[in-house]
Amino acid sequence: MRPSLRLGRIAGIEIGVHYTWLFAFALIAWSLAERVFPSEFLGSRATYWATGVLAALLLFASVIVHELAHSVVARARGMTVHGITLFIFGGVSNLGDEAKRPQDEFAVAVVGPLTSLALAGAAWGLLQLLGNGRGPVTATLDYLALINALLAAFNMLPGFPLDGGRVLRSILWATMGSLVRATNIAARVGQVCAGLLIAWGFFQVVQGNLFGGLWIALIGWFLNSAADASRREVRVRSQFQGMRVRQVMEPSPDTVTPETSVAALVEVCFLQGGRRAMPVCQEDRLVGIVTLTDVKGVAQQRWAQAQVAEIMTRAPLYSVRPEDDVATALQLLAEHDIHQVVVLQGEKLVGLLTRAHLIRYMQFAQELGVRPGARPSG
């Protein structure tokens, strides 16, 4: 998940927030200020809101510490860490690659819940030092102790891609020796957990807890989608294992010039040609790429006058070489949420690799009954 706003770096790891985090922050602060803290201590409404905002900020600080633990251990195990993003359902560490060994997967996964438990213990310990008095500080510590313990417990549910699901996958991976089989089982368990959460959420709605029930159901829906996406991603990666980019790329792709009008690009390349993106070349030199997304930012009445040079994404671009493993291209597509990468031999454009190419290749291989990458006999 790409952050909408970057906050800074901690231990060299970039911290950012997705725009959906603002909704979650406002919701938690409101819930604490209007529902929770008025029953915890006597105070003015302004005090409740100030305490609610502070507690919500400390909650998300706890989530950042949880994700930092994942990221630091991942980096220590040789994995690439791009950053941490806070979003509506918590936080996510943006790792550049998967663990290469089950023991690495286990270490990276288990450290998060252990960190949340340590934070819960620290908040509880401070609460004991302050005694039994009730006020904003003790109410905040009480909340942090409880919520961090709940975060640790929830994340240890054995459903992928939760931390507990990753721990389960690492154990299955070490036992069976197959990452794909381990992911399939852990993802299925994750979908079962998601189904139970959705059912529990709807039960809460029926019982009159409309807001809480819908929130639980949404978490279940997100978990189900994430588990299914993870299972499909690992399956795709395994099917292309060992294949080279040159085997699936579109060689010598058509190009446009920077002077091409947006109207001609849309009519000839996108509508008639069925393409989503076109490399842009000037005298056989790659200078950029123009996509459907770029065109959407231009008003239709300007298409005839606007040129590709005005809207294209300029070089340097995300690229791979013909001899690179397809997994490298898949990683680029996933990391940067893009639909295509250019294939360069030195500085020369020799191909284009898109998500559509990979999907079509898989479909044809399945219809023909051949293993991806295998040469047909004869």
Summary of the structure (lengths in Angstrom):
residues: 378
radius of gyration: 25.0
end to end distance: 45.2
largest distance: 83.8
contacts: 1207
relative contact order: 0.07
helix: 59%
strand: 16%
